[in-house]
Amino acid sequence: MYGDGPVFKAEGASFRDQPYGRELPQGLWTTGLCDCHQDGHICVQTAIMPCISFAQNTEIVNRGTIPCMDAGLIHLALGFVGCCWLYAFPNRSRLREHFALPEEPCGDFWVHLFCNSCAICQEFRELKNRGADPSISWLSNVEKWSGEKVTPPIVVPGMNR
């Protein structure tokens, strides 16, 4: 399902012992859908060129199997015909699956249909708050985690809490 990328399991220390896992609500979003003001840079970037923020999120959520450039160009092309949300909402579902997050405030389809930019910002913040930096590539994140000797912050697909 996710290509040849590593599947992450906590080894040794528990998730809560990781530097990024101490104060995060388990099974809950770390920020709200309309909390764009919490990260002004990503808010402005997404308002001007949502395809860039979306592409960065996509590369992380899909563990590098979908290159940032490809995701961005597809999102941009679909944006010209007004249906980029069709490409974006499955990404939110994958992100929720990775972190066992609830489908809030409504279904992923509806969130992206009516609040696409806010959803992309929330997803970016969620990845960042959980230890993945969408502004750098997937491989750079893996190298960072390896250098810090931490377990990457992605739940094994299919795990329930």
Solvent accessible surface area in square Angstrom, and as a share of the most:
residue,aa,sasa,rsa
1,M,193,0.86
2,Y,19,0.07
3,G,57,0.54
4,D,154,0.80
5,G,21,0.20
6,P,63,0.40
7,V,83,0.48
8,F,18,0.08
9,K,128,0.54
10,A,63,0.49
11,E,139,0.63
12,G,89,0.85
13,A,46,0.36
14,S,60,0.39
15,F,52,0.22
16,R,125,0.46
17,D,81,0.42
18,Q,15,0.07
19,P,86,0.54
20,Y,34,0.13
21,G,0,0.00
22,R,154,0.56
23,E,165,0.74
24,L,25,0.12
25,P,48,0.30
26,Q,54,0.24
27,G,21,0.20
28,L,95,0.47
29,W,25,0.09
30,T,34,0.20
31,T,13,0.07
32,G,33,0.32
33,L,22,0.11
34,C,99,0.59
35,D,36,0.18
36,C,20,0.12
37,H,144,0.64
38,Q,105,0.46
39,D,29,0.15
40,G,43,0.41
41,H,136,0.61
42,I,1,0.00
43,C,42,0.25
44,V,86,0.49
45,Q,34,0.15
46,T,1,0.00
47,A,76,0.59
48,I,123,0.62
49,M,72,0.32
50,P,38,0.24
51,C,9,0.05
52,I,76,0.38
53,S,0,0.00
54,F,2,0.01
55,A,3,0.02
56,Q,31,0.14
57,N,0,0.00
58,T,2,0.01
59,E,26,0.12
60,I,1,0.00
61,V,2,0.01
62,N,7,0.03
63,R,5,0.02
64,G,31,0.30
65,T,67,0.39
66,I,50,0.25
67,P,68,0.43
68,C,44,0.26
69,M,135,0.60
70,D,69,0.36
71,A,0,0.00
72,G,10,0.10
73,L,100,0.50
74,I,78,0.39
75,H,3,0.01
76,L,62,0.31
77,A,59,0.46
78,L,52,0.26
79,G,37,0.36
80,F,161,0.67
81,V,110,0.63
82,G,53,0.51
83,C,29,0.17
84,C,19,0.11
85,W,47,0.17
86,L,86,0.43
87,Y,55,0.21
88,A,0,0.00
89,F,54,0.22
90,P,43,0.27
91,N,4,0.02
92,R,0,0.00
93,S,40,0.26
94,R,73,0.27
95,L,1,0.00
96,R,45,0.16
97,E,66,0.29
98,H,2,0.01
99,F,4,0.02
100,A,33,0.26
101,L,7,0.04
102,P,39,0.24
103,E,89,0.40
104,E,84,0.38
105,P,93,0.58
106,C,57,0.34
107,G,21,0.20
108,D,4,0.02
109,F,65,0.27
110,W,126,0.44
111,V,2,0.01
112,H,0,0.00
113,L,58,0.29
114,F,147,0.61
115,C,44,0.26
116,N,25,0.13
117,S,48,0.31
118,C,38,0.23
119,A,0,0.00
120,I,0,0.00
121,C,2,0.01
122,Q,5,0.02
123,E,2,0.01
124,F,6,0.03
125,R,9,0.03
126,E,0,0.00
127,L,1,0.00
128,K,101,0.43
129,N,59,0.30
130,R,1,0.00
131,G,15,0.14
132,A,1,0.01
133,D,31,0.16
134,P,2,0.01
135,S,63,0.41
136,I,65,0.33
137,S,45,0.29
138,W,10,0.04
139,L,126,0.62
140,S,42,0.27
141,N,0,0.00
142,V,39,0.22
143,E,123,0.55
144,K,70,0.29
145,W,5,0.02
146,S,74,0.48
147,G,64,0.61
148,E,98,0.44
149,K,179,0.76
150,V,20,0.12
151,T,23,0.13
152,P,24,0.15
153,P,3,0.02
154,I,7,0.04
155,V,18,0.10
156,V,24,0.14
157,P,35,0.22
158,G,65,0.62
159,M,102,0.46
160,N,139,0.71
161,R,138,0.50
